[in-house]
Amino acid sequence: MRPLYSTFYLTIMLLLLQGCATLKPLDFEDPSVTVNSVKIVPSEGIAPKFEISLHVVNPNSVSLPLRGVAYTVNIEGKQILNGVSNKMPEIAAYGDGDITLSATANLINSVRLLASLMQKNQDQVAYEMNAKLDLGTFTPDIHVKEVGEISLKPNKQ
């Protein structure tokens, strides 16, 4: 009789844990994240460092208490920038805010990208930014992906 009770309680615990894994409201929309600016900052090593300013728009009726973010930037399929930060503001419900992140360039992939661009005569390069926003222990992470192209042609004035 005892194994039956143990199995029953284990099943109930697993169901409760499964329910806690999806604590986002049903009408929750992922926030939009756009890049405001990218600046080169002084670096101690050979790999350049950048400061990236992101703008986050929260279209939800609940605030986003950001605990951290991890992100990568790929250009032409090569990971060029990556970084993490745990100094995050809370984005108010139906609000927006800016986040400043530090990023380190992947020197080897940057050289490979430059060599590839010199071999091809391209007018545009494809980029992809992936970010994982951490809202805390009881809510799933929010994954944001932005893709596009960057023109390599000089602006005509």
C-alpha positions in Angstrom: 0.0 0.0 0.0 2.9 2.4 0.8 4.4 2.4 -2.8 1.0 3.4 -4.1 0.9 6.5 -1.9 4.5 7.4 -2.8 3.7 7.2 -6.5 0.6 9.3 -6.0 2.4 12.1 -4.1 5.3 12.0 -6.6 2.8 12.4 -9.5 1.1 15.4 -7.7 4.5 17.1 -7.1 5.5 16.7 -10.7 2.2 18.2 -11.9 2.7 21.1 -9.5 6.2 21.7 -10.8 5.1 21.5 -14.4 2.4 24.2 -13.6 5.0 26.5 -12.1 7.1 26.3 -15.2 4.6 28.4 -17.2 3.7 31.2 -14.9 3.5 33.8 -17.7 -0.1 35.2 -18.2 -1.9 33.6 -21.2 -2.0 36.9 -23.1 1.7 37.6 -22.5 3.5 39.1 -25.4 7.3 39.0 -25.8 8.8 42.5 -25.5 10.5 44.0 -28.5 14.2 44.8 -28.3 16.0 47.1 -30.7 19.5 48.4 -30.9 19.9 52.1 -30.1 23.6 52.5 -30.5 26.9 50.6 -30.5 30.1 52.4 -29.3 33.7 51.2 -29.0 35.0 51.5 -25.5 38.6 51.2 -24.2 39.8 47.6 -24.0 42.6 46.1 -21.8 43.2 43.2 -24.2 43.6 42.7 -28.0 39.9 42.1 -28.6 37.8 45.2 -28.9 35.0 46.0 -26.5 31.7 47.6 -27.3 28.9 49.3 -25.4 25.5 48.4 -26.8 22.4 50.3 -25.9 19.2 48.4 -26.3 15.6 49.7 -26.1 13.0 47.4 -24.6 9.3 47.9 -25.1 6.9 46.0 -22.8 3.5 45.5 -24.4 2.1 43.7 -21.3 0.0 44.7 -18.3 2.7 43.4 -15.9 6.1 44.9 -15.4 9.3 43.0 -16.4 11.6 42.7 -13.5 14.7 41.8 -15.5 17.4 39.9 -13.6 19.8 39.5 -16.5 20.4 39.2 -20.2 22.6 37.1 -22.4 23.0 37.9 -26.0 24.9 37.3 -29.2 25.2 39.1 -32.5 26.0 37.2 -35.7 27.0 38.7 -39.0 26.9 36.5 -42.1 26.5 33.5 -39.8 29.6 34.2 -37.7 29.3 35.1 -34.0 30.9 38.5 -33.8 29.7 39.9 -30.4 28.5 38.2 -27.2 28.0 39.2 -23.6 25.9 39.1 -20.4 24.7 41.6 -17.9 23.0 41.4 -14.5 22.5 45.2 -14.0 19.0 45.4 -15.4 16.2 47.9 -14.8 12.6 46.9 -14.3 10.5 47.7 -17.4 7.1 49.1 -16.3 3.9 47.6 -17.6 3.0 49.2 -21.0 6.4 51.0 -20.7 9.8 51.0 -22.2 13.4 51.5 -21.1 17.0 51.4 -22.2 19.6 48.9 -21.2 23.3 49.4 -21.6 25.4 46.2 -22.2 29.1 45.5 -22.5 30.1 43.2 -25.4 33.4 41.6 -26.4 34.2 40.9 -30.0 35.2 37.5 -31.1 38.5 38.4 -32.8 38.9 35.2 -34.8 35.4 35.3 -36.2 35.8 39.1 -37.0 38.9 38.4 -39.0 37.1 35.5 -40.8 34.2 37.9 -41.6 36.5 40.6 -43.0 38.3 38.0 -45.1 35.0 36.7 -46.4 33.7 40.2 -47.2 36.9 41.1 -49.1 36.5 38.0 -51.2 32.9 38.6 -52.1 31.6 41.8 -53.6 28.5 42.2 -51.4 26.2 45.2 -51.1 24.6 43.9 -47.9 25.4 41.6 -45.0 22.9 39.7 -42.9 22.8 40.1 -39.2 21.1 38.3 -36.4 20.8 39.4 -32.8 19.6 36.9 -30.1 18.9 37.9 -26.6 17.7 35.9 -23.6 15.9 38.0 -20.9 15.8 36.4 -17.5 12.7 37.4 -15.4 13.5 35.3 -12.4 13.2 31.8 -11.0 9.5 31.2 -11.5 9.0 32.5 -15.0 10.5 31.2 -18.2 13.1 33.2 -20.0 12.1 35.4 -22.9 14.0 34.8 -26.1 14.1 37.7 -28.6 15.5 37.4 -32.1 16.0 40.2 -34.6 17.3 39.6 -38.1 18.0 42.0 -40.9 20.5 43.3 -43.3 23.2 46.0 -43.1 23.9 48.0 -46.3 27.6 48.2 -47.2 27.0 50.8 -49.9 27.9 54.4 -49.0 24.9 56.7 -48.6 24.3 59.0 -51.6 23.9 62.6 -50.6 
